[in-house]
Amino acid sequence: MRVILLAPPGAGKGTQGERIASRYDVPHISSGDLFRHEVASGSELGNELRRYVEAGDLVPDNLVVQLIADRVIEAAAESGGYVLDGFPRTLPQAEAAAEIAKKTDATAQAALHLDAAREVLIKRLAGRGQDRTDDSEDVVRHRLEVYDANTKPLIDYYSSRGILLHIDAALSKDEVTKEIFRVLDPIRASEARG
């Protein structure tokens, strides 16, 4: 199973990504986790990433692709799949990922668009703000604006590829998971038959 999660901050990408990865036995690759790990390492790249992460800005495309591409290729080669959480976030990243996927026979089978009303997202993010520097109210609002400007065009992109599936992320975590499995299980079944 090869899945891309498209969702604004607070829609539950991390939780759902882990659940999808567990059900289909594929790696969950979270760009946010990779960025935070790299920042914590104190590396030169981590220090560069810190500025973007703490401000709630998107990390430049070249840095994102540099950090994630090898992990995606490795995951597809070892397990036959992946769950991408937070990547791609821009059209150039999506196009770069598609080129890499074509060369490695690891093209995404589904792009799940998890969405919820802005008030729901802000409430969720504010609830975890004490644990993450990128979840203060000002940064949250900025992150949502950045998402709207940069990531929403991906919805049209994946829709035109015929792999976009919409999921109501305002539901409870378990209900969202149930809906995700309802749309992904047939894809997995057809792959197994194929």
Secondary structure, DSSP 4 states (H G I P E B T S, - for coil): -EEEEE--TTS-HHHHHHHHHHHHT--EEEHHHHHHHHHHHT-HHHHHHHHHHHHTPPPPHHHHHHHHHHHHHHHHHHHS-EEEES---SHHHHHHHHHHHHHHT---SEEEEEE--HHHHHHHHHHHTTT-GGGSHHHHHHHHHHHHHHTTHHHHHHHHTT-EEEEETTS-HHHHHHHHHHHHHHHHHHHHH-
